[in-house]
């Protein structure tokens, strides 16, 4: 009990600001989900799972992998730009 630490107001503010930033990021992600889904529909990619076949599932898998790789590259590029 002697090693118990008091929480400072600075720590509380930092925790609250981190939580709010995460919440804002979640909202942004939800918005971008709609943008990406709409873009795929415009490009003619069916984004529903109605009557999916094994070939259709492979198409979803390839699409998800490509988008994931593109997003990772963008995260790296933006991270490097932001650290300058």
Buried (B, 14 or more C-beta within 10 A) or exposed (E): EEEEEEEEEEEEEEEEEEEEEEEEEEEEEEEEEEEEEEEBEEEEEEEEEEEEEEEBEEBBEEBEEEEEEEEEEEEEEEEEEEEE
